[in-house]
C-alpha cells in the first residue's frame, strides 16, 4: 500500500501529535496507528532525531511562545491549553529548554512580531 509507507506514516503521526499535543500519549498514538509503542517510538526517533517526549515538548514550547507573544493569556491559561495540570510543568519546560521562565520570555520578547 503506497499510502502506508514508513515516511507517510511518520508524517501522519507527526500531524496527529501536532493537532492533539494537549492530551496525547505514545500509547494512544501507537494504538491509533496500529503500531507497537516501542516500535513507533524508535521510528519517530530514527525519522526526526527526537523522542516522542521531545517532539511533544517542542510543540508545546512553540505553542506557548506564540501564546505568550500573541495573547494576554495568563501562564495558568497557557499551561491548561498545553495539557499541563499546573503551571509548574510550563515553567519547568521553559527553564529546561530556554533557561528562563515564561514570564521572562514574554517580557524579553514583548512587542516582537511572531
N, C-alpha and C positions, 0 to 999 in steps of 0.2 A: 504494500500500500504506500503510494508516493506521499500521501499526506501524513503518514505516521513515521517519517524518518526521524532519527535522533535530534537533528537540528530543529526540525519543525516542532517536535515535542518540547524541547527546551524553550523555544520561543513562546509556545503556548503556556508552559509552566511559568515563565517569567511574566507574561502578561497577566496570568491569574494572580500571581504574587503582588504585582503592582496594583491590581484592582481590589484585592482583598487584604492588604497589608495590616489592616487594623485588627483582624481576627482570624489569622491563618496560621496553621502549623504544618510542619513537614509531614506529619501523619495524615492530615486532611488532604494535602496536595497529592501525596503518593496514592491515596485511595481514589481520589478523583480521576487521576490519570492512569490508574491500574498498574502501579509500579511498587516494587518493594521499597520501603523507606530508605534503607541503606543504599540501594542501587541508585535511586533518584538523587539522594544527597551527593553521592560520588559523581554522578553525571553532571549535576549543577556545578560542582567544584571543578571538574575537568573542563567544562564548557566556558565557565565565567571566571575561574580563578578564585571564586569566593564560595564559602559555605552558605547553606540556606539562611542561617542566622545572620551572617554578614550581609547577604542580599537584603534581608528584611530590615536590618539596621540602616543600611544605605538608603533604602526607600523612605523609611521613617525620618531619617535625618534630612533628606532633601525636602520632604513634605513639611517638616517642622520649620526648616529655614524659610521656605516660601510663606508659610502662615505667619511666622514672626515678622517678616518684612512687609507682607501684603495685607495683613489684617490687624485689628487691635485686640484679637483674642488673647485671653489670659493663658499663662502656661498650663493652668489646670485644664482649660478647654482644649488646648492643643494636645496635651497628654491623653485626654479622653478620646479625642478624634483619632489618635495614632493607635489606640487599643491598649494603652497602659492603664493599670489600675490606679496609679498615683503619679504625681509629678516627679518623685524621686527617680523613677526609671528614665524620664525625659532628661533630667539633669545629669544622670549617670551617662546616658548616651552622648550628650554634648561634651561632658568632661573627658570621656574616653576617646572620642573621635576628634574633637576640636580643641580640647584643653581649656574651654571656657563654659560658662553657664549659658542657658538660653537667653536669660535677661541681658547678659553682657553682649551676646551675639546681636540681639536686637538693638542695643544701644550703639554698638560699634558700626553697625550697618544701616542705621536709620537714615532714610532718605535716598538710599541706593535703589536704582531700578533693578528689578529682578530679571 
